[in-house]
Amino acid sequence: MSTGSTDDKMKVLVYSDDAATRAEVIQAIGRRPAADVPFVEIVECATEPKVHQWLGSGEIDVAVLDGETQPAGGMGVARQAKDEVYDCPPICLIIARRDDRWLAEWSKADAVVSQPLEPIVVADTVADLIRRRSATRLNAK
């Protein structure tokens, strides 16, 4: 797989109402979360309608959703997307408490990371989801 051209970039949506959380996730992902995956283009969202607009567009390859976002938390957004979006991209959910893992399962998230965010864990998780998306995407670019 060629990973250097612009055409190979994968779009990663980062959803949180907290700009600092978005910045932390974006910094952890970097330009390329692992050597064997394409470079990424980050799409920042702070509101639920924008997330649904982007997810419904078919342009997003991986989504990272903050479970603590208000008024629409990432867990509910994830579940709705998994139920309603055709070829929904893999979703990583950020949870504030390890005890929220059962809610993450309910949300149908593909992966979960806990606060406080560990950059290496976030990057590895997003890279795994990019690999999965590359192998399973229905509407090939």
C-alpha positions in Angstrom: 0.0 0.0 0.0 1.3 3.4 -1.0 1.1 5.8 1.9 2.6 9.0 0.6 0.1 10.5 -1.8 -2.7 12.8 -0.9 -5.2 10.3 -2.4 -4.2 7.8 0.3 -5.1 10.1 3.2 -7.8 8.8 5.5 -10.2 11.1 7.2 -10.5 10.9 11.0 -13.3 12.7 12.7 -12.7 13.9 16.2 -15.9 14.9 18.1 -15.9 16.7 21.5 -17.4 19.9 22.8 -14.1 20.5 24.6 -11.5 22.0 22.4 -8.7 20.8 24.7 -9.9 17.2 24.4 -10.0 17.5 20.6 -6.5 19.0 20.6 -5.2 16.2 22.8 -6.7 13.5 20.5 -5.4 15.2 17.4 -1.9 15.6 18.9 -1.9 11.9 19.9 -2.9 10.8 16.4 -0.4 13.0 14.7 -0.1 13.1 10.9 0.2 9.3 10.7 -0.6 7.2 13.8 1.6 4.2 12.6 4.2 3.6 9.9 2.0 1.0 8.1 -1.1 3.2 7.7 -1.8 6.2 5.5 -1.4 9.8 6.6 -4.6 11.2 8.1 -6.7 14.3 7.6 -8.4 15.4 10.8 -12.0 16.7 10.7 -13.0 18.4 14.0 -16.6 18.5 15.2 -18.0 20.1 18.3 -21.7 19.5 17.6 -23.8 16.4 17.0 -25.5 17.6 13.8 -22.0 18.1 12.2 -21.0 14.6 13.2 -24.0 13.0 11.6 -23.5 15.1 8.5 -19.9 14.0 8.2 -20.6 10.3 9.1 -23.5 10.2 6.6 -21.3 11.7 3.8 -19.3 8.5 3.5 -16.1 10.5 3.6 -15.0 9.6 7.2 -12.8 6.5 7.6 -12.6 6.5 11.5 -14.4 8.5 14.2 -13.2 9.3 17.7 -16.1 10.4 19.9 -15.9 11.9 23.4 -18.4 10.1 25.6 -18.6 13.2 27.9 -19.6 15.7 25.2 -22.7 17.7 26.0 -25.6 17.8 25.2 -25.1 14.8 22.9 -22.5 12.4 24.3 -20.4 10.2 22.1 -22.0 7.0 23.3 -25.5 8.0 22.0 -24.0 9.4 18.8 -22.0 6.2 18.2 -25.1 4.0 18.7 -27.2 6.1 16.4 -24.5 6.1 13.7 -24.0 2.3 14.0 -27.8 1.9 13.6 -28.4 4.4 10.9 -25.3 5.1 8.8 -24.7 2.8 5.8 -21.1 1.4 5.9 -20.5 3.3 9.2 -16.8 3.8 9.9 -15.2 2.2 12.9 -15.7 4.3 16.0 -13.4 4.8 19.0 -15.1 6.1 22.1 -13.4 8.1 24.8 -14.7 7.3 28.2 -14.1 9.1 31.5 -14.3 6.1 33.8 -13.3 2.5 33.2 -16.7 1.5 34.7 -18.3 3.1 31.6 -17.0 0.2 29.4 -20.5 -1.5 29.5 -22.0 1.7 28.1 -19.3 1.7 25.3 -20.4 -1.8 24.4 -24.0 -0.7 24.3 -23.0 2.1 22.0 -21.6 -0.4 19.5 -18.2 1.4 19.5 -15.4 -0.6 17.8 -12.8 0.5 20.4 -12.6 2.3 23.7 -9.9 4.5 25.3 -10.1 5.9 28.8 -9.3 9.3 30.2 -6.7 10.4 31.0 -5.7 9.8 27.4 -2.4 8.1 26.8 -1.1 9.3 23.4 0.5 5.9 22.4 -2.8 4.1 23.2 -4.8 6.6 21.2 -2.5 6.4 18.2 -2.4 2.6 18.3 -6.2 2.3 18.6 -6.8 4.7 15.7 -4.1 2.9 13.6 -5.9 -0.4 14.3 -9.2 1.1 13.2 -7.6 2.5 10.0 -6.3 -0.9 9.2 -9.8 -2.4 9.7 -11.4 0.3 7.6 -8.9 -0.2 4.8 -9.7 -3.9 4.7 -13.5 -3.5 4.9 -14.6 -0.3 3.3 -17.6 -0.9 1.0 -17.4 2.2 -1.2 -13.7 2.0 -2.2 -12.1 5.3 -3.0 
